[in-house]
Amino acid sequence: MYFQKVIKGIHGLDEEEIEEILEGGILCNFFSNAGQITMDEIKQLLVEDNIDLHLSKHDKPLPSIHPFASRGKTYGDVTPFISTTAGMVVRNADYEVQVIRSPFMIALGFATKNFTTQGTVFFAYLMTLGKPAVELQQFSEEVRDVLQYTDYKKYLHEGEIMAKIVIPSVQIEKAWAFDGPTAKKELDKGQMPTPIQTYDNADYLPPEKYSNIRELLSE
């Protein structure tokens, strides 16, 4: 088992909502939209088929026969999963090199809708097993790992680690809010983007206290 550091990008949050996430955790869409979730619903949701629906049909309409059709309009509305990134190594065959895709840049681009709006990135950690365990809520799925998930995935380059139901507050270290257009100008100048606001979580429990750590990929 590993404690894997990850980053999660979310757009459209105000200061109060950021503080609420740091205090209460990051909820999956099903939990967030419904306002509650039962143990029976968790059992129904944490099944292998829902992994592909989350990854490849997130914005597709829910069919009327879907067991949770009354809870949302798209598969994304009723997903039990939470997308995060830890970065990814991508092969460039033309230049015969391996390219590291920064998890920070992946999350920042998502949070700011490709640098067009304000967005927030959350720094956290998840627990992984090194093998698929979709039914076990406490362990996250390393869908970026092609040895575990061998099917073709369109967004493999996003380096996804998929949490389930909720990322607890104690596993979220901090949050940085950014203005997308300003961040883009800084990047164009070769500078790292500067957050417009930073938030620390007083309830954070450092993972080093408990287990071996897998750090984020960095260039």
VENMO-V872797 format. One record per helix or strand of 2 or more residues. SS is the DSSP state (2 for helix, 1 for strand). FROM is the first residue (numbers start at 1). TO is the last residue. Records with the same first field share a line. If there is no record, write none. Layout:
SS = FROM-TO, FROM-TO
//
This chain:
1 = 2-11, 26-27, 81-85, 88-92, 97-101, 118-128, 140-141, 160-164, 166-167, 172-179, 197-200, 213-214
2 = 15-24, 29-34, 39-45, 48-56, 69-71, 75-78, 103-111, 156-158, 169-171, 180-188, 207-209
//
